[in-house]
């Protein structure tokens, strides 16, 4: 799935304004994966639907991603300025 340049810039701007990033050094990969799973289950980040089973956004985001994939697969749109 690929967004056009305008949509990609809008998504990047949204992420810059709404998401946080940090790093944590752990003993090994297993600890890192376990830690990641616990953090995702605790915070339920809206864009992570793969591991956030209890996310209230999961159904809507899955449907939106599916619609986006279908629109991209359908090819060019009559309006070139249409954003997703």
JOCOR-V894615 format. One record per run of one state. SS is the DSSP state (A for helix, B for strand, O for the rest). FROM is the first residue (numbers start at 1). TO is the last residue. Records with the same first field share a line. If there is no record, write none. Layout:
SS = FROM-TO, FROM-TO
This chain:
O = 1-4, 19-28, 44-57, 74-84
A = 5-18, 29-43, 58-73
